[in-house]
């Protein structure tokens, strides 16, 4: 269910509105009758931790079946 409140009411009842959002309700905040913000329940992103896993994989490197070499060895012929 969606609740619509004015910015003034949202300011005065913030704790109550925050509790409603935590309970699953969406709250739209208006200023002079125009919607300006939406407070929605928080959900855990499906890709949480994806960046950490990607960075760990990049630091470790990917096994490509070839030999290893240092940066200096890579550029020594140039």
N, C-alpha and C positions, 0 to 999 in steps of 0.2 A: 504494500500500500504506500502511496506517496502523500506526503503532507506538505503543504505550502505555507510558509511563514514569512513575515516581513523581516527586514534586517534588524529593525528595532526589537521585535519579539525574539528573534534569534539571539540577539545580544543579551537580552534579559533572561532568557530561558536556556542558555547554552548548555548547561549541565543536563537538563532534561532532554534536549534535542540530541545531544551526544549519546545519551543512553538509548534513545529510540533508534538511532542509527546502529548502535551496537546490537540491538535486538532484531535488526534486519529491515528496518523501515528506511525509505529514501525520503530526504527532506530537501525541498527546493526553497531557496532563500530569494526573496524579491526585494527590489529597491524601487519604490514608487510604482509598484505593480508590475515591474519588468523582472523576469527571472535573471539572476546574476550568478548564482552558485547552486551546486547540487552536492549535498552531503549524503554519501552512500555507505553501506556497510563495507568494511574492509574484507577482502578475500585474499588469500595467499596466491601470489602469481604462480602459474604452472612452471615457469622457467626459473624459479627461485634457486639460486646456487649455480645456475648455468655459467655465469661469468667466472665464478671461482673455479669450476671444473675446466673451463676452457683455458684459463690462465695457467692452471696447474699442468694441463696437458702440453701447452706451448713451452713451459719451462722444462718439462721432462723431455720433450721431443717425441717425434713419431718414428717408430721403427720402419725404415724404408728398405731394409735388406742390404744396404751398402755399408761401406766402411765409415769410420769417423775421421774427422779432420778438424783442425783448429781454424780460427779465422785467419791467422797468419799463413797457414798452409794454403788456404783457399786463394789468397792474393799474392803468393810469392812469385809467380811467373809473370806478373805484370810489371 
